[in-house]
Amino acid sequence: MRRIFHQTAVAQLPAVPALAGTSGFFTGGNPGAGLPATVVPDWWLNGIQEELMAFLTATGITPDATTAQVLAACRAMFSTALRVMRNPGPYTFTPRPGQTTYGYLVLGGGGGGGAATATGSAASGGCGGGLSIGIATGVTGPVSGTVGAGGIGSNSNANGTAGGSSTFGSWGGATGGAGGYTSAGGAMAVVGSAGIGSAGFLDLPGQGGGTGQVIGGTYLGGSGGGSAISPGVSIATGASGTGAALGGGGGGAANNGTGGGNGGNGGPGLVLVWG
């Protein structure tokens, strides 16, 4: 909508005069009873116009001659939107005009599982990423953040890589889980540290990865640690570890004489913003 546009309009909002009469409702009048029709003064029309224009101003909508702008402004102000950032790497969150408070969930990436490079070996699994849930206040401009990538399962003598950290500006963060340890012989009994959330009202750690095992002469890769919102992966009885879901650690590999096994990849992180 636009303000009144006419050669008889004035450029400045006139002051409201001293008011007299009755505060109430319009009437068409009744000549027979001597009741006059209600006069609609300029100050009342200006008040209605400015009440409507305030919606456009609050949401940054440029007034024009279309007829659905107030509706669009109301939807922008009062609807609750959920934005999902799940592609690993940097992102930018743009707040809605006039809104400065948002809820967020931040999940770090899971660590990759270790490899089993020799017959008779079992690697440990990667650890789960941390989680942070909180409220961001004072959001007055674009917010830069990162979605942590899942760690890469090892395919060599190196350990699995750690999952990446996820952030929502300076308000919330969650580190990724450590990678699993590769085994070149025997059951790997060493595991890394799980990720942890920070700065939220609810900060949770991921689950640690499982150690390699040998049961009845069969080597089993360690399980991947889960995150607070997704399970880890079970122990691997085959050659290669299993990949994980959101924030979970990849499974460790096992080698029972059928060739070296690769660790499973960790699950990627996640950022949710709503408000």
Summary of the structure (lengths in Angstrom):
residues: 275
radius of gyration: 31.0
end to end distance: 26.5
largest distance: 108.5
contacts: 1139
relative contact order: 0.20
helix: 11%
strand: 24%
